[in-house]
Amino acid sequence: MKKTMLALSLVGLLMACGENGADKTKGADKMVTLTKAERENKTEEELLGVLLSKAVYKEATQNLKGTEDKQKLEFLKRRAVNDYYILSVANKNTDVSDEEILTIYNKNKGDLQGKALEDVEGAIKSLIYEAKLKQEIGVVVGEIRDKYALDEQLKKYLEDK
């Protein structure tokens, strides 16, 4: 459902952009292309999403050239890399066992209105996984904080004020 809504939004955006009387010729400066790897195993909606993403990125890199824009973009890049790294490390250390699923199912049987384990197993697994992932993210951040002695560094900066 979310993919459909996203695709409809993207299609609407593309249609609106195309109806403003802009030059519709396909010059090299108005083209974005996909690599073979980017095209593999993608639905029409996914292909449109990648094309739109590349087109927006091209527009952004051509038009965001001010100092303030560059600072904001650098901040966003750092944030994206940080988030990606933390999630990738946390994901490696997060798993859900069948035992955990069964335990939660048994504890909540009364609230599940007689639903079979098979019917709610995916939802239970997702809830457990999200909770464990959130906890693991805290662990990863804490380890980095300790590794770089950030609390001590912060104290020094505050003393210098």
N, C-alpha and C positions, 0 to 999 in steps of 0.2 A: 504494500500500500504506500509506504514512504517513497519507494523508488518510482512508483507511478506518479505520485504528487510532485516529486522532484522533476521528473521528465516533463510533466505537463507544464510546470513552471518554466523550465528551460525552453520548451517549445514556444510557450507564450512570449517569453523574452525575445527569442529569435524572430518570431513573427512580428512583434512590435518594432524591433530594430530594423527589420526589412521593409517596413511600410512607411518609413519616414522620408522616402524620396531619395535616399542615398544612392550613390552610384553602385549598381549591382554587378559591375564587371568584376571578374575574378583575376585581378592583377596579383603578382607575386607577393606584394605587401599586404594583400587581403586574404591570403591563404594560410591555412593551418593543415598539417597532415599528420597522419598516424603511422607509426611504425608497424611492421607485421606483428610484433609481440603485443603492441597495444590493441590490435584488432582481433587477436585470437580469443575465441570463446567469449565474446561479448554480445549482448543483445543490442538491438537497435537503440534502446534507451541509454544503455551504458556507453555505446559509441558516441552518441550525441553528447552525453555528459563529458566525455574526455575531450571531444572536439571543442565544446564550449569552454571548458577549463583552459585549454591551450589558447583559445582566442582571447579570453579575458586576460590571461597571463601576458600574452603578446601586447595587448592594449596597455596593460599596467606598466610593463617595462618600457614601453615607448613614451608614456605620458607622466609617470611618477619620477620626476628627476630632481625635485627640490631637496634641500638639506633635511627639512622636517620629514618629508616622505621617506628619504633614505634611512633616517633614524628609526622611524616607525617600522619600516620593512625589515631592518636588521633585528629589531626587537622581536617581530613576529617570526622571523627565521630561527632565532635562538629559542624562542618558546616552542616552536614546532619540533625542533631537534630534541629539546629537553623532554617534551611530552612523549615523543616517539621512543626515545631511549628508556625512559622510566617504565613505560608500558611494556616494551619488549623484554626488559629484565624481569619485571613483575610477572608477566605472562609465563615465562619459563619456569617460574617457581610456584605456579598456581595450577592445581588440578583438583578434581572432585571425584571421590571414590563412590562406587556403588553403595558401600556401607553408609556413607554420609547421606546419600539420597534416601536410602531406606529408613535411616534414623529419623530424618525430618518428616518423611511420609508418615511413619508410625506415630510420631509425636503430634501430628496435626490431622490424623485420620478423621476425627470428629468434625473438623472444620471443612473437610473436603467433600462433604455431602455424598459419601459412598463412591467416589470416583476411584477407578482402578489405578494402580501405580503407573501402568503404561500410559495412561491419559495425562498424568501430571508430572511425569518424570522429567521431561524437558524443562518445564517451568521451574521445578525444584532445583534442578541442576544449574540453571541460569542464575537463580537467586543466590545459591551457595557460591557459585563462581564469582559473581559480582562482589559479594561480601568479602570473600577471600582475596580477590584482586585489590580491592580498596585497602585492605589490611596490608597486603604485600607492597603496595605502592608506598605506604607509610614506612615500611621497613627499608625499602630501597632508598628513599629520601633521607631517612635517618642515618643509614650507613654512609651516604655521600657527605652528609652534614658532619659526621664524626671524622671521616677520612680527611677532610679538608679543614678540620678544626674551626668551623665557621662561627661557633659561639664565642670562641676566644677572639677571633678576628673582629667580630661585631663589637665586643667589649672595647677593644682598642680604638675602633672608629668612634664609638660613643664617648670615650674619654677625651679624644682629640677635639671634640666640639667646643 
